[in-house]
Amino acid sequence: MIEVDDSNRVRVVRMNRPRARNAMNEMMWDGTAQAFIDAATDPAIAVVVLTGVGEAFSAGQDIHEMAAGADGSLTRGRHGFSGLANTLVSFPKPFLCAVNGIGVGFGATVVGLADLVFMSSTARLKCPFSDLGIAPELASTVTFPDLVGRQQAMWALLSSEWLNAEQCREMGLAFAVCPPDRLMEITMDHARLLAAKPISSLVATKRLVLDGIEDRIAGAIKREGSVLGELIGGPANREALQAFAEKRPPDFSRVDQEGR
């Protein structure tokens, strides 16, 4: 489900579960985390590119797995979601995203941790947390305001509305918007240019740029995890998952009024 391809000091990590729109399950969390963990200390890898196979970048947490367990599969497996989150936060080398299609949940918030984001002109991002009766994750409560400003971040994180590629570029969530058939070509051109530099310089520069931000991001990861633990399996989340299973809009007004 996770494919890794190394060439010219660039590691490409492909989320390959196209029939599920690359939704993240236990194997996907673990495989992605391990690919980054290995790359962090591999002297033959200078840059990592994350992308998806098929029409989607990533549809985020597998809703069927979330519905199957109260913890939403966030801590299962060798690394789980939490392990991947911590790995990406501390990843020392340049990390690029090539967003080839829709990015939902993790598929949207991960761009906040990337150093450069390239989006297909047909790609879209969505932070669906309010639709699911939960709260944001992957330090997006810090990275999004830093990248796009408080009000733009509030809209993205509160509304569960789609953001198209051009909106993402204008807001600051994307470095470049590319024709779909040239997305990987353009991304790899930039990745190879960076990979030709000394790793020591790349790592030092990234560390200096993020100095003072890493602690805030790590703190956000912990706070978000605590709040998610409270909300996952709660009344609003149960209503959202039940509505998803029944293919109907959730009725949060009833949940809020009944307080259950």
FENMO-V218362 format. One record per pair of residues at least 4 apart in sequence whose ideal C-beta (glycine too) atoms are under 6 Angstrom apart, sorted by the first residue. I is the first residue (numbers start at 1). GAP is how many residues later the second one is. D is the distance in Angstrom with one decimal. If there is no record, write none. Layout:
BEGIN
I;GAP;D, I;GAP;D
END
This chain:
BEGIN
1;15;5.7, 1;16;5.0, 1;26;5.1, 1;27;5.3, 2;29;3.1, 2;30;5.6, 3;11;4.2, 3;13;5.0, 4;9;5.7, 4;31;5.1, 5;7;4.6, 6;5;5.1, 8;184;5.6, 9;37;4.3, 9;186;3.9, 10;37;4.9, 10;181;4.6, 10;185;4.9, 11;28;5.0, 11;34;4.8, 11;37;4.7, 12;37;4.8, 13;22;4.6, 13;37;5.0, 14;37;5.7, 14;39;5.2, 15;7;4.1, 15;37;4.7, 15;43;5.4, 16;37;4.2, 17;5;4.9, 18;35;5.2, 18;36;2.9, 21;35;3.7, 21;38;3.8, 22;30;4.6, 22;34;5.1, 22;36;4.4, 23;36;4.3, 23;39;4.2, 24;4;4.3, 24;5;5.7, 24;37;5.6, 24;82;5.6, 25;37;4.5, 25;40;5.4, 26;47;6.0, 26;50;5.1, 26;51;4.1, 27;4;5.8, 29;48;5.9, 29;51;5.2, 29;52;5.3, 29;55;5.2, 30;47;4.5, 30;48;4.9, 30;49;4.9, 32;52;5.6, 33;46;3.8, 33;50;4.9, 33;51;4.1, 33;54;4.9, 36;51;4.9, 36;55;5.5, 37;50;5.7, 38;4;5.9, 39;6;4.4, 39;9;5.1, 40;51;6.0, 40;52;5.9, 46;149;4.1, 46;153;5.0, 47;47;4.7, 47;144;4.7, 47;147;5.1, 47;148;4.6, 48;47;5.3, 49;47;4.7, 49;49;5.8, 49;138;6.0, 49;142;5.3, 50;47;5.2, 51;47;3.9, 51;49;5.6, 52;4;5.6, 52;5;4.2, 52;6;5.7, 52;48;5.2, 55;46;4.7, 56;45;4.3, 56;46;5.0, 57;42;4.6, 57;43;5.4, 57;44;5.1, 57;46;4.3, 57;50;4.9, 58;45;5.9, 58;48;5.9, 58;49;3.3, 59;45;4.9, 60;44;4.3, 60;45;2.5, 60;46;4.5, 60;47;5.2, 61;5;5.5, 61;44;5.5, 63;181;5.9, 65;8;4.3, 66;6;4.3, 67;174;4.7, 69;4;6.0, 70;163;4.1, 71;4;5.7, 72;160;4.6, 74;6;6.0, 74;7;4.3, 75;5;4.8, 75;7;5.8, 76;4;5.4, 79;4;2.9, 79;5;5.8, 85;53;5.6, 85;136;5.4, 88;25;4.8, 89;128;5.3, 89;129;5.9, 91;4;5.5, 92;111;4.8, 94;21;5.0, 94;100;5.2, 94;108;5.7, 95;19;5.3, 95;20;5.2, 96;20;4.7, 96;95;5.6, 97;14;5.5, 97;17;4.3, 97;20;4.7, 98;20;5.1, 98;85;5.6, 98;86;5.8, 98;89;4.1, 99;4;5.5, 99;20;4.4, 99;24;4.7, 100;20;5.3, 100;83;5.8, 101;22;5.5, 102;22;5.4, 103;4;3.2, 103;5;4.6, 103;22;4.6, 104;22;4.8, 104;24;5.7, 105;23;5.8, 106;4;5.7, 108;17;4.0, 108;18;5.8, 108;19;5.1, 109;29;3.9, 109;31;4.0, 111;6;4.7, 111;62;5.5, 112;28;5.2, 112;31;3.0, 112;32;5.6, 116;59;4.7, 117;57;4.7, 117;58;5.3, 118;58;5.2, 118;60;5.7, 118;69;4.4, 119;4;4.6, 119;46;4.3, 119;49;5.9, 119;55;4.6, 119;58;5.3, 120;60;4.5, 120;63;4.7, 121;44;5.2, 121;56;5.3, 122;58;5.4, 123;42;5.0, 124;38;4.8, 124;40;5.2, 125;38;4.8, 125;43;6.0, 126;36;5.1, 127;29;5.4, 127;30;5.1, 128;4;5.6, 128;32;4.8, 129;5;5.2, 129;6;5.6, 129;7;5.2, 130;28;5.9, 130;30;4.8, 131;29;4.1, 132;108;4.8, 133;103;2.9, 133;104;4.0, 133;107;4.4, 134;94;5.9, 134;97;4.6, 134;98;5.9, 134;103;5.6, 135;92;4.7, 135;96;5.8, 136;4;4.6, 136;5;5.3, 136;21;5.0, 137;87;5.1, 139;4;5.3, 139;78;4.4, 139;81;4.2, 139;82;5.2, 140;4;4.9, 141;79;5.3, 142;74;5.2, 142;75;5.5, 142;78;4.2, 144;4;5.9, 144;9;3.8, 145;5;5.0, 145;8;4.2, 147;25;4.6, 147;26;6.0, 148;4;4.0, 148;5;5.4, 148;23;4.3, 148;24;4.8, 152;19;5.2, 153;4;5.9, 154;4;5.4, 155;4;5.3, 163;4;4.7, 163;5;5.4, 165;12;4.6, 167;4;6.0, 168;5;4.1, 168;6;4.2, 169;5;4.5, 169;8;5.0, 178;4;5.3, 178;5;4.5, 178;8;4.8, 182;4;5.4, 184;4;5.8, 188;4;5.9, 191;4;6.0, 197;4;5.6, 197;5;5.6, 199;4;6.0, 210;4;5.1, 220;4;5.8, 224;4;6.0, 228;4;5.6, 231;6;5.8, 232;5;5.5, 233;4;5.9, 235;20;4.9, 235;25;5.0, 236;16;5.9, 236;19;5.3, 239;11;5.0, 239;16;5.0, 240;10;4.8, 243;5;5.1, 243;7;3.9, 252;4;5.9
END
